[in-house]
Amino acid sequence: MLEVIAIYLGQALIAIGVFCDLIAAIGLLRFPNFYLRLHAATVGTIGGAFVPLIGAALLAIGSTYLGAYRWFIAGGALVTAIIVLILAPAGSHALARAAHRSRAAVVEPKVVDYLEEDEVSKSG
């Protein structure tokens, strides 16, 4: 009974991941500037990689035909999901900060830029 629940929950999480990847791909095509596209890419990474990896782990746990190997597959998927969860936000933050500091991605009209205000107050 628990195996069936794990399989259905794993399939649902993989379907959610497909939806997140689709939304992220549309966002990458439609958003106007670098920062919004970076946001869409991060949604695709977290929703489209982390959530399906958890689903794959649940599918592996629920699959009795894999035998003892199901625990290795589930463990590998969980470790990979945790690594993605930790590194994806850090990577997107590093990209956004580098783009802002190099002035490679200028957004106009600019409403508020706290980083620029800090730089002006430190130099002045």
N, C-alpha and C positions, 0 to 999 in steps of 0.2 A: 504494500500500500504506500509506504513512504517513497519507494522507488518511482512509482507512478507520479506522485506529487512532485518529486524532484525533476522528473523528465518534463512535465508540463510547465513547471516554473522556469526551467532552463530554456525551453522553447519560447516562452513569453519574453524572457530577458533578451534572447537573441533577436526576436522580432522588434523589440524596443530599440535595440542597437541598430538595426537596419533603418528604422524610422529616423533615428538621430543622425545617421550617416547621410541619409537623403536630405534632411533639413540642412545639414552642414554644407553639403555640396551645392544646394540651391543658394545658401547664404554666401558661399565663396564666389559664386557667379554674379549675384545680384547686389551685394553690399558695395557702397561707393568708395570706401577708403581702406587703407591698410589695417587700421586698428579694428574696424568692424569685421573685416575678413579674418583677422587673427582670432577674434572672438568666435566666429563660426568654426574656424579650424579647431579651436579648443573644445567647443561643444562636440564636434565630430570625434575628437580624441577621447574625451571622457565618456560621452554617451555612446559612441560608436565603437569603442575598444574596451573600456572598463566593464560596462554592463554586459556585453556579449561574452567576455571572458568569464565572468561570474556564471553566466548561463551555461557556458561550455563545461565549467566545473560541475555544475549541478547535473548536467546531462551525463557526464562521466560517472558521477556517483550513482545515478539512477540506472545506469546500464549494467545489467548483470552479466552480459556476454563478454565483457572485457576482463572479467576475473579480477585478479589482484592488481592488474595494471591500471584499473580505474582510479585508484588512489594516487598513483604517480601522475596521471593525466590531470586529475583534479588539483593536485598540489602544484603542478607546473602552471596551470591556468591561474590559480589564486596568487601565486608569487608574481607572475607576470602582470596581473591586474593591479596588485599593490604597487609595483614599480611604475606602471603607467600612471596610477593615481598620484604618485609623489612627483614624478618628473614632468608631466605635461603642464601643470600650472607654472612650475619653475622655468621651463623652457619658453613658454609664451610670455612670461614676465620679462625674461632676458631679451627676447626679440623686441618686445614693445619698448623697453628701456633703451636698447641700442638704436632703434629707429628714431626715438625721440631725441636722444643725445646727438645723433649725427644729422638731425634735421632732414632725414631722407623721406619721411612721411609727414608732410605738412598738411594739416586739416584746416580748411577755411570754410566758413567763418569760425573762428575760435571763440568759444564761450568762456571757458575757464581753463587755465593751465597752471596748476599749482607748482609743478616742477620748474617752470620758467620763472614764476614769482620767487621761488626759493633761490634760484641762481642769481636773480637780480638783487635780492636782499643781501646775499652773501658777498657779492662783488661790490656793492655800493655802500 
